[in-house]
């Protein structure tokens, strides 16, 4: 049975999401450690998420969006400008 999810596409999506999280965090002048603490996550884990090398659960995404004061859709939106 073939994989349902294209691994390359999944990796690109993780990278885009991580980039959007980082951009929003930096726009809010928040340090990575501050966000990690606010969502009860270790800073190295958040770093991996921001770099797109670690996936996150929906619950974590919702907590991040709440702390960053933006809708989840903002972090997932394909139309967000300039993605690395």
C-alpha positions in Angstrom: 0.0 0.0 0.0 1.4 3.4 -1.0 1.8 6.3 1.4 -1.2 8.6 1.5 0.9 11.6 2.4 3.7 12.9 0.1 6.7 13.2 2.5 8.2 16.0 0.4 5.0 18.0 0.5 4.7 17.4 4.3 8.3 18.6 4.8 7.5 21.8 2.9 4.3 22.4 4.9 6.2 21.9 8.2 8.8 24.4 7.1 6.2 27.0 6.0 4.3 26.6 9.3 7.5 26.9 11.3 8.5 30.0 9.4 5.1 31.6 10.0 5.3 30.9 13.8 8.8 32.4 13.9 7.8 35.5 12.0 4.8 36.1 14.2 6.9 35.5 17.4 9.6 37.9 16.2 7.0 40.5 15.2 5.7 40.4 18.8 9.3 40.8 20.1 9.1 37.5 21.9 12.1 35.3 22.5 11.9 31.6 21.6 12.3 30.6 25.2 9.4 32.8 26.2 7.0 31.2 23.7 8.2 27.7 24.6 7.6 28.4 28.3 4.2 29.8 27.6 3.1 26.7 25.8 4.8 24.3 28.2 7.4 23.1 25.6 11.2 22.9 25.8 13.0 25.6 23.8 14.9 23.0 21.6 11.5 21.5 20.6 10.1 24.8 19.5 13.3 25.5 17.6 12.9 22.3 15.7 9.2 23.3 14.9 10.3 26.7 13.7 12.9 25.1 11.4 10.4 22.7 10.1 12.1 19.5 11.3 9.5 18.6 13.9 5.8 18.2 13.6 3.4 19.5 16.2 0.0 18.4 17.4 -3.2 20.4 16.7 -3.4 21.2 20.5 0.1 22.7 20.4 -0.7 24.7 17.3 -3.8 26.1 19.0 -1.8 27.1 22.1 0.9 28.8 19.9 -1.8 30.7 18.1 -3.4 31.8 21.4 -0.1 33.0 22.9 0.8 34.8 19.6 -2.6 36.3 19.5 -3.5 35.2 16.0 -6.0 32.8 14.5 -4.7 29.3 13.7 -5.6 30.1 10.1 -3.0 32.9 10.0 -0.3 30.4 10.7 -1.7 27.9 8.2 -2.6 30.3 5.4 -0.9 29.5 2.1 -1.2 33.2 1.1 1.0 34.5 3.9 3.7 36.6 2.3 7.3 35.5 2.0 8.0 32.0 3.1 11.6 30.7 3.2 
